Amino acid sequence: MDKITKLSLDLETYSPADLQKCGVYRYSEDPEFEILLLCVSVNDMPPTVYDLACGENVPEEILAAISDENCIKWAFNANFERICLSNWLLKYHPEHFCSYSVPEDTVGRYLDPSSWRCSMVLALYNGLPRSLEQVGAVLGLSEQKLKEGKELIRYFCVPCKATKSNGGRTRNLPEHSPERWELFKKYNKRDVEVEMQIQKRLKKYPVPANVWEEYHLDQEINDRGILCDAKLVRNAIKIDELSKSRITGLLKEKTHLENPNSVAQMKAFLEENNVKAPSLGKKEVAELMKSADKNIAEVLSLRQKLAKSSVRKYQAMDNAMCGDLRCRGMFLFYGANRSGRFSGRIVQLQNLPQNHMEDLSEARSLVKSGDYDTLDLLYENVPLVLSNLIRTAFIPRAGYKYIVADFSAIEARVLSHLAGEKWRSEVFESGGDIYCASASKMFGVPVEKHGANSHLRQKGKIAELALGYGGGVGALKAMGAIEMGLCEEELQPLVNSWRQSNPHIVEYWHEIDDAVKQAIQMRLPGKVGCIELYWRSGMLFITLPSGRRLSYVKPRITTNKFGGESVAYYGIDAKKKWDLIESYGPKFVENIVQAVSRDILCYAMRTLSHCFIVGHVHDELIIECRADTDLDAVCERMGRTPEWIPGLALRADGFECEHYKKE
């Protein structure tokens, strides 16, 4: 066999662990995990299926190539193949296993990701869907993923229910359905064939080397994992069960309902008591409580506590914890299709509840010790306490601390810089408060956070958060303007005032809109500041300052619902279907700003890659470091402006903590 320089891989596996709930790290760590089928193409030759479940062996040269850093491995969602093969090699072929990083790191059970490439990332980089089946369909490949796959996976890859007809077995093996097994092998082979076609079709649109480096760093962070306080997590789950049982009992006493958690039953109860409740959402119930009598208000308050779902996060942590109590695989590379930003998985660190308790440590100690009675005695709302403590379930290992650092107003800074809104950039450079400065500009009076005209700062803040990407009255409402005390009559003047104060940003929306339409209609490349736009082979590309590109598939000019001209392109819509998506200048600006902000975060992650980064949330890094690590040095490195966007004023702030929290 010639020297192996490239492998294209696909696995079919079995484990009693629920992959969707626990993630691939915990899934493949299960003692009963095994690889059933391994399909491999060597050096782009036709793929071969190795039937491990039926006793076939994988050739030694292929086993060696899997851990050879000079051999490039390709797979669709390569994280799954790499982690499964890591655990499988460690167990059955340790002589072919080789990890990476330093001894103090916690990535030692996993193959070095630096020689792995993911064809899903290749597809996403080019604006295509996340699923192999959808990518094949969109590209019109000659070979398509077999549709029988889902049924075959349910049959062979997960435990089955014991019945009389199947002899009481809890797992289906190849001998239980030889015809299905042969089809399963074809399915395994077809996946590799489809993946290879994707690589070939997108050869002219490669992922740049720096984006692959970002992917490899993402994989390292996922491999490292984030340590959980297992005692806190498991006692929080028990306390939640006790709390919900108590609240349910109280509600049954007060309402005589069989199931007070039922929306239908609760609505019927409220109607019987002359309270109309079209919805039992959090905001709607809060409004109802303002006018309800004492008894109904108490019922609604208890219902709110019962509906608190934050404990699911604790359950997700418990599901995902590996043997060393670290949750791994929490971050999804290119989670946002348009901008390429990261998204969360499993525990979803991106949407953890904030903590607002002053006595956080005291409450944490009570939950960790499992002291429900004292907790219930001291705190009126136990579910709310558990919600506040979720972040604190993540802890550094013994002898280490967390440094949590984030960028200050990163999107506002990037938007101001790209649009050339100099007064805003000057505020950032001088360390000023953008909300105060914006309010001062809008209302023509000095505004100080805790001084003159401080009441106007809130209006400046909501305008900043809602209006940067072409938003109007609807955006202000969605951001909670009415709940914050603003009147309906104030909203349109607020929009007008913000736009008048930021003429260069408004002009930037129009410039980007014109450049996009010019590229699509006339096939002419355009440049707006440091952003380049061009059309090529049925694709609109927007090149960012970092060199990374945003991709829009089959763009066209359409007529919007208002009768005006707009842009549409194919992508995954809000319903997760591949369909035409309508867009316009400010929306493209939002994509660009969020994408540049994402690139700045990745630059900071690479600058701090020598540290043990265990998590990142939007514009924040969570670093597990030695006790003597200097906070100021970390913030200084994080706040360095990348060389590809000179003149942008960045700032990173941070704090140290013994468990994760919001300061």
CORPEMO-V785480 format. One line per field, one symbol per residue. burial: + if it has 24 or more other ideal C-beta (glycine too) atoms within 12 Angstrom, else -. A space follows every 50 residues. Layout:
burial->???
//
This chain:
burial->---+-++++++++++-+-+-++++++++++--++++++++++----++++ +++----+---++-++++--++++++++++++++++++++--+--+++++ +---+++-++++++++++++++++++++++++++++-++-+-++++--+- -++-++++------------++++-----++-+++++++++++++++++- ++--+-+---++++++++++++++++++++-+++++++++-+++--++-- +--++-+--++----++-++----+-+--+----+--++------+--++ ++++++++-+++++++++++++--++++++++++++++++++++++++++ -++-+-+--+--++-+++--++--++--+-+++++++++++++++++--+ +++++++++++++++++++++-+++-++---++++++++++++---+--- -----++++++++++++++++-+-++--+-+----+---++--++-+++- ++-+++-++-++++++++++-----+-+++++++++--++++++++++++ +++++++--------+++++++-----+--++++++++++++++++++++ +++++++++-+++++++++++++++---+-+--++-++++++--+--+++ ++++-+++++++-
//
